[in-house]
Structure formats: C-alpha cells, structure tokens
Amino acid sequence: MARESEVPPAPVVAPPTARPRGGLPSLQTFEAIRNPAFRWLWFHTISYALVQGMQRFAFVWLVLDISDRDAAAGIVAFCLGVPIFVFTLPAGVVADRVDRRLLLFGSQGTAIVVVSLTAILIWTGLANLWVSYALALGIGATVAVGQPVRQAILPSLVDRKTLMNAIVLNTLGMNVTFIIGPALG
C-alpha cells in the first residue's frame, strides 16, 4: 500500500535552447551599413542634417544682422519650425502613396532653389526681415516633406532583419548632426 506522504517524481523538463533567429530583428550595431543603398541614404541624411543645422544658425545670424532684434531671431526660428509641425504628418501620408525618390529629389531641389535665392538676395542687398521669414518658411517646408520620405524609404532599402538597425542608425546620425551642425555654422 502506498503511503500518502510520498512525493510524486518531478516532471522532466527539456533544457533551454537558443531561440531561433527567424523573423526577429537583428540589433547588431552597424549591420545596415553593409547595404550600399542604405549607406548612400545614410550619408545623405547625415550631410543633409548637418547642413540643416548650419542653415538654422545662418538664418538666425542673418536676421540678427539685418535687424539687431532678438525677437527677429525667435520669429525666424519659428518660421523654420512651423512648416515641420504642420506638414510633416500629411507629407508622411503622401510619402506612403507617391514615388519616394521623386519626393526626395523634389524636396532637395526646392531646398537648393531656396538656399540659392537666399544667397542671391543677401549678395544683392535685397534681404530683409520679411524675405528672410518667407525663405525660412520655404526651408521648413522642404524639411517637412523630405524628412518623412527619408524614414519611409528605409523598408525598401533594407531587409526586414536589418530594418530596426537602419531606423536606429538613421535617427542617431540625424540627431547627432543636428547638434553638431549649428556649431559648425
């Protein structure tokens, strides 16, 4: 007769095994850089963010030189930022529905035109506060269109396994150069 105080044997548990890497995203630091298409976009994004930081500094300096009023610097910074606040989400929707390369080239081409026009107006002495504000709005609009396109294009450049790595590298590169850009401006 079995005693009631006997303990049943412990169930057999399989030893832990390594998890399959199948569809899990990889988090190796620079894995996405191996992809030539991503590498081109990444260097372009970094250089673009660097120039954008310098532009912000240059526009503030320009209006301070024109008016010598601190409020003008705040207004031009507002003009650079308000299109980003207003147009980035709609531009992201457009980036999901229209050829992204076309949008990227269009925003970059427009930025080149606005910056060239700014240089010409400064050189000819026609730059004033209102013109500077309008040009800052133009630069802000090109950023509002270009930035979501740079993010939306990533899944078409890298495979699913390296997508998270590409997003992190792209964001990190942009944020670091946003900080460095004004210092170089």
Z-matrix of the N, CA and C atoms (Angstrom, degrees):
N
C 1 1.427
C 2 1.518 1 108.38
N 3 1.324 2 116.32 1 132.93
C 4 1.459 3 120.94 2 -177.08
C 5 1.509 4 109.64 3 -80.32
N 6 1.268 5 113.18 4 142.09
C 7 1.458 6 117.64 5 179.36
C 8 1.530 7 109.33 6 -84.41
N 9 1.303 8 115.00 7 145.32
C 10 1.462 9 119.91 8 -177.53
C 11 1.517 10 112.16 9 -71.95
N 12 1.295 11 118.25 10 -18.42
C 13 1.456 12 120.62 11 -177.17
C 14 1.523 13 112.63 12 -84.95
N 15 1.335 14 118.37 13 -1.06
C 16 1.465 15 120.13 14 179.57
C 17 1.525 16 109.69 15 -69.78
N 18 1.296 17 116.22 16 139.92
C 19 1.458 18 122.25 17 179.57
C 20 1.528 19 108.15 18 -94.21
N 21 1.321 20 117.47 19 130.79
C 22 1.466 21 118.26 20 178.51
C 23 1.528 22 109.95 21 -67.25
N 24 1.328 23 117.00 22 153.40
C 25 1.464 24 119.43 23 180.00
C 26 1.536 25 111.10 24 -64.08
N 27 1.316 26 116.42 25 146.72
C 28 1.461 27 122.23 26 179.17
C 29 1.526 28 109.62 27 -67.68
N 30 1.341 29 116.66 28 142.55
C 31 1.461 30 118.18 29 178.55
C 32 1.529 31 110.05 30 -67.44
N 33 1.321 32 114.38 31 149.45
C 34 1.459 33 120.09 32 179.24
C 35 1.525 34 108.35 33 -79.72
N 36 1.325 35 116.94 34 125.40
C 37 1.461 36 122.57 35 -179.34
C 38 1.518 37 108.32 36 -111.57
N 39 1.327 38 114.95 37 133.72
C 40 1.462 39 119.29 38 179.02
C 41 1.527 40 109.27 39 -69.84
N 42 1.318 41 116.77 40 143.59
C 43 1.472 42 118.39 41 178.02
C 44 1.520 43 109.89 42 -65.62
N 45 1.338 44 116.94 43 149.87
C 46 1.470 45 119.18 44 179.83
C 47 1.524 46 110.65 45 -62.98
N 48 1.315 47 114.47 46 142.17
C 49 1.457 48 120.62 47 178.10
C 50 1.509 49 109.08 48 -117.39
N 51 1.304 50 115.22 49 161.87
C 52 1.464 51 120.00 50 178.23
C 53 1.521 52 108.88 51 -67.87
N 54 1.327 53 116.12 52 141.92
C 55 1.462 54 120.68 53 178.89
C 56 1.512 55 109.87 54 -72.69
N 57 1.323 56 117.35 55 139.47
C 58 1.461 57 119.03 56 177.67
C 59 1.519 58 109.56 57 -66.79
N 60 1.316 59 117.37 58 144.60
C 61 1.464 60 121.98 59 -177.30
C 62 1.517 61 111.25 60 -90.57
N 63 1.293 62 118.91 61 -1.25
C 64 1.456 63 124.59 62 -179.01
C 65 1.508 64 116.02 63 -17.24
N 66 1.343 65 118.40 64 -93.65
C 67 1.451 66 121.51 65 -174.36
C 68 1.507 67 114.29 66 -100.13
N 69 1.323 68 118.15 67 6.38
C 70 1.459 69 119.46 68 -179.08
C 71 1.521 70 110.73 69 -72.93
N 72 1.327 71 117.36 70 139.13
C 73 1.465 72 119.16 71 177.87
C 74 1.519 73 111.11 72 -67.75
N 75 1.306 74 114.88 73 145.03
C 76 1.455 75 120.59 74 178.56
C 77 1.516 76 109.44 75 -90.01
N 78 1.313 77 117.25 76 144.59
C 79 1.453 78 120.72 77 -179.21
C 80 1.522 79 112.09 78 -117.95
N 81 1.333 80 117.33 79 27.13
C 82 1.453 81 118.77 80 175.89
C 83 1.520 82 108.08 81 -67.38
N 84 1.292 83 116.59 82 140.67
C 85 1.453 84 122.24 83 -166.76
C 86 1.529 85 115.44 84 -55.36
N 87 1.309 86 118.89 85 -53.13
C 88 1.465 87 120.29 86 -174.38
C 89 1.521 88 112.57 87 -117.88
N 90 1.299 89 117.50 88 29.13
C 91 1.459 90 121.11 89 -176.19
C 92 1.533 91 112.13 90 -61.62
N 93 1.309 92 118.30 91 -39.78
C 94 1.466 93 121.34 92 -177.62
C 95 1.532 94 111.98 93 -66.66
N 96 1.327 95 117.51 94 -25.02
C 97 1.475 96 121.06 95 -179.08
C 98 1.532 97 111.05 96 -63.49
N 99 1.310 98 117.02 97 -23.10
C 100 1.473 99 119.97 98 178.93
C 101 1.522 100 111.89 99 -64.79
N 102 1.310 101 116.69 100 -22.11
C 103 1.458 102 121.47 101 -179.77
C 104 1.530 103 109.14 102 -82.20
N 105 1.348 104 118.46 103 117.86
C 106 1.478 105 120.35 104 -176.69
C 107 1.533 106 113.47 105 -60.33
N 108 1.322 107 118.10 106 -38.55
C 109 1.471 108 120.34 107 -179.38
C 110 1.528 109 110.37 108 -65.16
N 111 1.335 110 116.35 109 -43.57
C 112 1.470 111 118.95 110 177.60
C 113 1.522 112 110.45 111 -65.81
N 114 1.330 113 116.26 112 -39.89
C 115 1.465 114 120.11 113 -178.54
C 116 1.531 115 109.96 114 -58.86
N 117 1.333 116 118.46 115 -42.33
C 118 1.466 117 121.14 116 178.17
C 119 1.529 118 110.84 117 -63.63
N 120 1.324 119 116.39 118 -45.76
C 121 1.462 120 119.22 119 179.40
C 122 1.522 121 110.65 120 -63.73
N 123 1.332 122 116.92 121 -41.06
C 124 1.462 123 120.88 122 -178.12
C 125 1.527 124 111.32 123 -62.93
N 126 1.333 125 117.22 124 -46.98
C 127 1.470 126 119.83 125 178.15
C 128 1.530 127 110.75 126 -64.88
N 129 1.326 128 117.13 127 -37.17
C 130 1.456 129 120.44 128 176.69
C 131 1.524 130 110.32 129 -64.22
N 132 1.324 131 117.35 130 -44.02
C 133 1.466 132 121.60 131 -179.51
C 134 1.523 133 111.03 132 -63.53
N 135 1.329 134 116.07 133 -42.01
C 136 1.464 135 119.70 134 179.21
C 137 1.527 136 110.55 135 -64.92
N 138 1.321 137 117.07 136 -46.16
C 139 1.471 138 119.19 137 -179.74
C 140 1.525 139 110.54 138 -66.22
N 141 1.332 140 117.06 139 -37.43
C 142 1.458 141 120.90 140 178.50
C 143 1.534 142 110.74 141 -64.20
N 144 1.326 143 116.72 142 -44.94
C 145 1.468 144 120.22 143 179.52
C 146 1.528 145 111.00 144 -65.38
N 147 1.322 146 116.41 145 -36.22
C 148 1.458 147 120.54 146 177.30
C 149 1.530 148 110.43 147 -62.84
N 150 1.315 149 116.14 148 -46.94
C 151 1.464 150 121.03 149 178.69
C 152 1.525 151 110.52 150 -64.74
N 153 1.319 152 116.53 151 -39.22
C 154 1.459 153 119.94 152 179.21
C 155 1.526 154 111.25 153 -61.97
N 156 1.320 155 117.24 154 -41.15
C 157 1.463 156 120.14 155 176.61
C 158 1.519 157 111.66 156 -63.18
N 159 1.333 158 116.23 157 -40.81
C 160 1.466 159 119.72 158 177.52
C 161 1.532 160 111.12 159 -66.33
N 162 1.345 161 116.46 160 -36.98
C 163 1.462 162 119.66 161 178.17
C 164 1.520 163 111.55 162 -62.48
N 165 1.308 164 116.51 163 -42.50
C 166 1.469 165 119.47 164 179.22
C 167 1.530 166 110.29 165 -58.69
N 168 1.322 167 115.17 166 -46.04
C 169 1.458 168 119.89 167 178.66
C 170 1.529 169 110.39 168 -62.45
N 171 1.329 170 117.06 169 -44.07
C 172 1.461 171 121.39 170 -177.14
C 173 1.532 172 111.53 171 -65.79
N 174 1.334 173 117.53 172 -40.05
C 175 1.463 174 119.27 173 178.58
C 176 1.525 175 111.57 174 -65.02
N 177 1.318 176 116.98 175 -41.42
C 178 1.469 177 119.90 176 177.91
C 179 1.528 178 109.42 177 -63.22
N 180 1.324 179 116.23 178 -44.05
C 181 1.460 180 120.15 179 178.86
C 182 1.526 181 110.84 180 -62.37
N 183 1.335 182 116.39 181 -41.25
C 184 1.464 183 120.84 182 -179.97
C 185 1.524 184 111.21 183 -59.12
N 186 1.321 185 117.34 184 -49.86
C 187 1.468 186 118.39 185 -177.58
C 188 1.525 187 111.87 186 -70.08
N 189 1.309 188 117.45 187 -30.52
C 190 1.466 189 118.51 188 174.66
C 191 1.521 190 110.83 189 -67.82
N 192 1.333 191 116.26 190 -34.67
C 193 1.463 192 120.56 191 177.43
C 194 1.525 193 110.94 192 -69.95
N 195 1.322 194 116.67 193 -38.03
C 196 1.464 195 121.21 194 -179.37
C 197 1.521 196 111.53 195 -71.72
N 198 1.335 197 117.62 196 -44.66
C 199 1.464 198 119.66 197 -169.91
C 200 1.520 199 114.79 198 -114.94
N 201 1.303 200 117.68 199 -23.47
C 202 1.463 201 122.51 200 -177.00
C 203 1.537 202 111.85 201 58.76
N 204 1.367 203 114.66 202 31.14
C 205 1.469 204 120.30 203 176.61
C 206 1.524 205 108.72 204 -118.34
N 207 1.312 206 115.93 205 131.17
C 208 1.462 207 120.41 206 179.82
C 209 1.528 208 111.79 207 -64.40
N 210 1.301 209 117.08 208 -33.64
C 211 1.467 210 120.77 209 179.93
C 212 1.531 211 110.70 210 -61.65
N 213 1.324 212 116.93 211 -33.56
C 214 1.469 213 120.40 212 178.93
C 215 1.521 214 110.95 213 -63.20
N 216 1.323 215 116.67 214 -36.56
C 217 1.461 216 120.51 215 177.61
C 218 1.523 217 110.40 216 -64.72
N 219 1.306 218 116.91 217 -41.31
C 220 1.459 219 120.62 218 177.42
C 221 1.516 220 112.14 219 -65.07
N 222 1.320 221 116.66 220 -39.75
C 223 1.467 222 120.43 221 179.98
C 224 1.522 223 110.79 222 -66.71
N 225 1.326 224 117.52 223 -41.86
C 226 1.467 225 118.62 224 -179.71
C 227 1.528 226 110.29 225 -68.36
N 228 1.317 227 118.11 226 -35.04
C 229 1.473 228 120.28 227 175.66
C 230 1.529 229 109.36 228 -65.09
N 231 1.327 230 116.62 229 -39.15
C 232 1.454 231 120.98 230 175.95
C 233 1.529 232 110.43 231 -62.25
N 234 1.330 233 116.57 232 -43.67
C 235 1.469 234 121.07 233 179.53
C 236 1.534 235 111.95 234 -64.19
N 237 1.304 236 117.16 235 -32.97
C 238 1.462 237 119.99 236 175.92
C 239 1.525 238 111.55 237 -70.39
N 240 1.337 239 116.86 238 -32.60
C 241 1.457 240 120.27 239 -173.45
C 242 1.514 241 116.20 240 -94.19
N 243 1.334 242 117.95 241 -28.95
C 244 1.462 243 120.01 242 -174.15
C 245 1.536 244 112.70 243 -63.21
N 246 1.318 245 121.20 244 -39.15
C 247 1.467 246 118.52 245 176.71
C 248 1.535 247 112.31 246 -63.57
N 249 1.312 248 116.37 247 -32.71
C 250 1.463 249 119.70 248 178.26
C 251 1.524 250 108.77 249 -64.88
N 252 1.321 251 117.47 250 -44.07
C 253 1.457 252 122.09 251 179.28
C 254 1.533 253 111.14 252 -63.74
N 255 1.315 254 117.10 253 -41.78
C 256 1.464 255 121.30 254 -173.98
C 257 1.529 256 112.82 255 -81.65
N 258 1.331 257 117.82 256 -40.63
C 259 1.460 258 120.52 257 -168.39
C 260 1.531 259 116.29 258 -103.66
N 261 1.323 260 119.10 259 -9.14
C 262 1.466 261 119.24 260 -174.78
C 263 1.522 262 112.41 261 -64.10
N 264 1.319 263 118.58 262 -46.56
C 265 1.466 264 120.09 263 179.95
C 266 1.530 265 112.21 264 -63.88
N 267 1.337 266 119.59 265 -48.52
C 268 1.465 267 117.82 266 176.26
C 269 1.537 268 112.63 267 -61.98
N 270 1.316 269 116.34 268 -34.41
C 271 1.470 270 119.18 269 177.99
C 272 1.525 271 110.74 270 -66.73
N 273 1.322 272 117.50 271 -33.89
C 274 1.452 273 121.21 272 175.67
C 275 1.522 274 111.60 273 -63.87
N 276 1.326 275 116.54 274 -39.47
C 277 1.470 276 120.62 275 176.81
C 278 1.527 277 109.84 276 -64.57
N 279 1.319 278 116.47 277 -44.11
C 280 1.465 279 120.54 278 178.12
C 281 1.526 280 110.13 279 -63.07
N 282 1.324 281 117.11 280 -39.50
C 283 1.470 282 121.28 281 -179.94
C 284 1.522 283 111.70 282 -62.84
N 285 1.328 284 117.03 283 -26.24
C 286 1.464 285 120.20 284 177.85
C 287 1.520 286 112.49 285 -80.84
N 288 1.334 287 117.30 286 -12.84
C 289 1.467 288 120.43 287 -174.25
C 290 1.518 289 115.06 288 -118.10
N 291 1.317 290 117.39 289 -13.63
C 292 1.465 291 121.96 290 -175.79
C 293 1.521 292 108.55 291 -120.11
N 294 1.310 293 116.64 292 160.17
C 295 1.465 294 121.23 293 178.56
C 296 1.528 295 109.53 294 -57.34
N 297 1.314 296 115.47 295 116.84
C 298 1.465 297 121.14 296 -174.82
C 299 1.522 298 112.29 297 -67.01
N 300 1.320 299 116.47 298 -36.46
C 301 1.470 300 118.37 299 178.11
C 302 1.516 301 110.57 300 -61.61
N 303 1.319 302 116.31 301 -41.53
C 304 1.461 303 120.73 302 178.95
C 305 1.523 304 110.85 303 -62.14
N 306 1.338 305 116.73 304 -43.88
C 307 1.466 306 120.25 305 177.78
C 308 1.522 307 111.78 306 -63.88
N 309 1.332 308 116.53 307 -41.84
C 310 1.461 309 120.19 308 -179.33
C 311 1.525 310 111.15 309 -64.96
N 312 1.333 311 116.30 310 -46.72
C 313 1.468 312 119.42 311 178.04
C 314 1.527 313 110.99 312 -65.11
N 315 1.334 314 117.15 313 -36.89
C 316 1.461 315 120.58 314 178.59
C 317 1.520 316 112.45 315 -64.78
N 318 1.342 317 116.11 316 -44.50
C 319 1.473 318 118.30 317 -179.78
C 320 1.525 319 110.84 318 -68.13
N 321 1.325 320 117.20 319 -38.85
C 322 1.470 321 120.15 320 177.97
C 323 1.522 322 111.23 321 -67.06
N 324 1.322 323 116.57 322 -42.06
C 325 1.471 324 120.18 323 178.38
C 326 1.518 325 111.49 324 -62.74
N 327 1.321 326 116.16 325 -41.71
C 328 1.462 327 120.19 326 177.83
C 329 1.526 328 110.93 327 -64.90
N 330 1.319 329 116.76 328 -40.10
C 331 1.470 330 120.26 329 177.78
C 332 1.526 331 110.48 330 -61.99
N 333 1.320 332 117.38 331 -40.35
C 334 1.467 333 120.98 332 178.46
C 335 1.524 334 110.15 333 -62.99
N 336 1.325 335 116.97 334 -42.05
C 337 1.466 336 120.68 335 178.89
C 338 1.531 337 110.48 336 -63.59
N 339 1.328 338 117.17 337 -45.23
C 340 1.472 339 120.58 338 -178.67
C 341 1.527 340 110.64 339 -64.36
N 342 1.314 341 117.31 340 -43.86
C 343 1.466 342 120.34 341 179.55
C 344 1.530 343 110.52 342 -66.24
N 345 1.319 344 117.64 343 -40.14
C 346 1.478 345 120.74 344 177.47
C 347 1.522 346 110.80 345 -63.87
N 348 1.318 347 116.15 346 -42.04
C 349 1.459 348 120.01 347 177.63
C 350 1.526 349 110.57 348 -63.16
N 351 1.322 350 116.37 349 -39.48
C 352 1.473 351 120.25 350 177.06
C 353 1.525 352 110.46 351 -60.41
N 354 1.314 353 117.05 352 -45.32
C 355 1.465 354 121.14 353 179.84
C 356 1.528 355 111.37 354 -62.70
N 357 1.320 356 116.13 355 -42.38
C 358 1.470 357 120.26 356 -179.80
C 359 1.531 358 110.40 357 -64.63
N 360 1.327 359 116.51 358 -43.37
C 361 1.470 360 119.74 359 -179.70
C 362 1.524 361 111.96 360 -66.15
N 363 1.305 362 116.73 361 -36.30
C 364 1.469 363 119.64 362 176.45
C 365 1.523 364 109.59 363 -67.91
N 366 1.309 365 117.40 364 -45.15
C 367 1.461 366 122.70 365 -177.31
C 368 1.527 367 111.32 366 -63.10
N 369 1.353 368 116.26 367 -37.81
C 370 1.471 369 119.43 368 -178.71
C 371 1.533 370 112.38 369 -86.00
N 372 1.325 371 117.43 370 -4.48
C 373 1.457 372 120.74 371 179.21
C 374 1.522 373 113.50 372 79.84
N 375 1.329 374 117.70 373 14.23
C 376 1.460 375 121.26 374 -178.56
C 377 1.529 376 113.52 375 -93.91
N 378 1.300 377 116.98 376 -0.43
C 379 1.468 378 119.97 377 -179.80
C 380 1.515 379 109.81 378 -73.78
N 381 1.306 380 116.06 379 129.33
C 382 1.455 381 121.68 380 173.60
C 383 1.523 382 108.42 381 -135.68
N 384 1.316 383 117.37 382 -178.29
C 385 1.465 384 119.91 383 -176.45
C 386 1.522 385 112.77 384 -60.13
N 387 1.323 386 117.44 385 -48.24
C 388 1.456 387 119.90 386 -175.77
C 389 1.518 388 111.49 387 -65.96
N 390 1.302 389 116.96 388 -38.13
C 391 1.470 390 120.33 389 176.23
C 392 1.526 391 109.73 390 -65.39
N 393 1.315 392 116.67 391 -41.12
C 394 1.463 393 120.54 392 178.39
C 395 1.523 394 111.15 393 -62.83
N 396 1.329 395 117.00 394 -40.82
C 397 1.460 396 120.03 395 177.95
C 398 1.533 397 110.54 396 -63.54
N 399 1.322 398 116.50 397 -43.61
C 400 1.467 399 120.18 398 -179.96
C 401 1.531 400 110.87 399 -63.47
N 402 1.332 401 116.61 400 -42.68
C 403 1.467 402 120.00 401 178.67
C 404 1.528 403 111.06 402 -65.64
N 405 1.332 404 116.66 403 -37.02
C 406 1.474 405 120.16 404 177.20
C 407 1.526 406 110.33 405 -64.66
N 408 1.327 407 117.69 406 -38.86
C 409 1.467 408 120.63 407 175.16
C 410 1.526 409 110.54 408 -61.64
N 411 1.335 410 116.29 409 -39.41
C 412 1.471 411 120.24 410 177.77
C 413 1.514 412 112.28 411 -63.58
N 414 1.321 413 116.44 412 -44.54
C 415 1.477 414 120.15 413 177.80
C 416 1.528 415 110.16 414 -63.13
N 417 1.328 416 116.62 415 -42.90
C 418 1.464 417 120.26 416 178.21
C 419 1.521 418 112.01 417 -60.35
N 420 1.340 419 116.47 418 -37.89
C 421 1.468 420 120.28 419 179.05
C 422 1.532 421 111.07 420 -66.59
N 423 1.326 422 117.17 421 -37.83
C 424 1.471 423 118.54 422 178.98
C 425 1.523 424 110.99 423 -67.65
N 426 1.320 425 116.28 424 -34.28
C 427 1.470 426 120.09 425 176.31
C 428 1.527 427 109.51 426 -67.87
N 429 1.342 428 116.67 427 -41.82
C 430 1.462 429 121.11 428 -178.41
C 431 1.519 430 112.10 429 -61.72
N 432 1.314 431 117.54 430 -31.78
C 433 1.465 432 120.87 431 177.88
C 434 1.525 433 110.91 432 -85.42
N 435 1.317 434 116.92 433 -43.72
C 436 1.461 435 120.52 434 -174.17
C 437 1.512 436 114.90 435 -69.67
N 438 1.314 437 117.71 436 -36.99
C 439 1.463 438 120.17 437 -175.03
C 440 1.528 439 113.44 438 -65.10
N 441 1.326 440 120.12 439 -48.68
C 442 1.465 441 118.43 440 178.13
C 443 1.527 442 112.72 441 -63.60
N 444 1.323 443 116.22 442 -31.23
C 445 1.472 444 119.48 443 178.76
C 446 1.527 445 109.65 444 -65.91
N 447 1.325 446 117.37 445 -41.15
C 448 1.469 447 120.23 446 178.93
C 449 1.533 448 111.50 447 -61.44
N 450 1.314 449 116.56 448 -35.67
C 451 1.467 450 119.65 449 177.31
C 452 1.527 451 111.17 450 -76.05
N 453 1.320 452 116.99 451 -41.45
C 454 1.465 453 120.97 452 -175.98
C 455 1.524 454 112.53 453 -69.55
N 456 1.302 455 117.58 454 -24.63
C 457 1.459 456 120.60 455 -177.44
C 458 1.534 457 112.27 456 -79.28
N 459 1.316 458 117.33 457 -18.25
C 460 1.471 459 120.88 458 -176.63
C 461 1.524 460 114.30 459 -55.25
N 462 1.339 461 120.41 460 -46.49
C 463 1.468 462 118.68 461 -178.54
C 464 1.533 463 114.02 462 -62.21
N 465 1.321 464 117.09 463 -22.70
C 466 1.464 465 118.69 464 178.08
C 467 1.526 466 112.23 465 -85.13
N 468 1.327 467 117.44 466 -8.76
C 469 1.460 468 120.90 467 -178.99
C 470 1.523 469 113.59 468 -100.48
N 471 1.316 470 117.07 469 -30.81
C 472 1.470 471 120.75 470 -176.35
C 473 1.522 472 109.55 471 -123.70
N 474 1.332 473 115.74 472 159.47
C 475 1.457 474 119.09 473 177.34
C 476 1.529 475 110.09 474 -77.74
N 477 1.300 476 115.28 475 168.77
C 478 1.467 477 120.63 476 -175.33
C 479 1.525 478 111.81 477 -60.85
N 480 1.307 479 116.44 478 -33.22
C 481 1.454 480 121.06 479 -177.21
C 482 1.531 481 111.96 480 -64.51
N 483 1.322 482 117.47 481 -34.03
C 484 1.469 483 120.87 482 -177.99
C 485 1.527 484 113.35 483 -105.00
N 486 1.319 485 117.59 484 5.92
C 487 1.463 486 120.05 485 -177.07
C 488 1.528 487 112.39 486 -60.84
N 489 1.317 488 117.67 487 -46.63
C 490 1.466 489 120.04 488 -179.46
C 491 1.526 490 110.39 489 -60.97
N 492 1.322 491 116.83 490 -40.31
C 493 1.455 492 121.02 491 178.18
C 494 1.529 493 110.53 492 -62.88
N 495 1.331 494 117.17 493 -41.50
C 496 1.466 495 121.30 494 179.38
C 497 1.524 496 111.00 495 -64.62
N 498 1.331 497 116.94 496 -41.13
C 499 1.468 498 120.67 497 179.08
C 500 1.528 499 110.27 498 -63.61
N 501 1.323 500 116.29 499 -44.28
C 502 1.470 501 120.69 500 -179.34
C 503 1.526 502 110.50 501 -64.12
N 504 1.332 503 117.32 502 -46.60
C 505 1.468 504 120.34 503 -179.86
C 506 1.522 505 111.33 504 -63.21
N 507 1.319 506 116.72 505 -41.48
C 508 1.458 507 120.80 506 179.97
C 509 1.523 508 110.79 507 -63.04
N 510 1.313 509 116.71 508 -46.70
C 511 1.464 510 121.23 509 -179.79
C 512 1.526 511 111.37 510 -66.59
N 513 1.317 512 116.69 511 -43.53
C 514 1.459 513 120.98 512 179.19
C 515 1.527 514 110.84 513 -61.41
N 516 1.327 515 116.51 514 -48.05
C 517 1.464 516 120.14 515 179.45
C 518 1.516 517 112.31 516 -58.94
N 519 1.345 518 115.96 517 -42.14
C 520 1.451 519 119.93 518 179.41
C 521 1.524 520 111.93 519 -64.80
N 522 1.309 521 116.50 520 -47.38
C 523 1.467 522 119.56 521 -177.05
C 524 1.516 523 112.66 522 -66.26
N 525 1.308 524 117.76 523 -38.80
C 526 1.471 525 120.11 524 178.53
C 527 1.527 526 110.28 525 -65.01
N 528 1.337 527 116.74 526 -43.18
C 529 1.464 528 118.31 527 -178.88
C 530 1.521 529 112.47 528 -74.29
N 531 1.333 530 118.70 529 -24.60
C 532 1.468 531 120.01 530 172.58
C 533 1.517 532 110.27 531 -62.35
N 534 1.324 533 116.79 532 -32.61
C 535 1.459 534 121.43 533 179.15
C 536 1.522 535 110.58 534 -78.25
N 537 1.324 536 117.41 535 -42.28
C 538 1.461 537 122.25 536 -176.41
C 539 1.530 538 111.69 537 -74.13
N 540 1.336 539 117.12 538 -36.08
C 541 1.470 540 122.06 539 -175.12
C 542 1.514 541 115.23 540 -51.95
N 543 1.326 542 118.84 541 -52.76
C 544 1.466 543 118.88 542 179.79
C 545 1.530 544 112.76 543 -61.47
N 546 1.316 545 116.79 544 -33.11
C 547 1.469 546 119.31 545 178.93
C 548 1.519 547 110.71 546 -66.05
N 549 1.337 548 117.32 547 -31.70
C 550 1.464 549 120.86 548 178.89
C 551 1.521 550 111.95 549 -83.71
N 552 1.353 551 116.12 550 -21.10
C 553 1.461 552 121.22 551 -177.27
C 554 1.481 553 110.83 552 -67.09
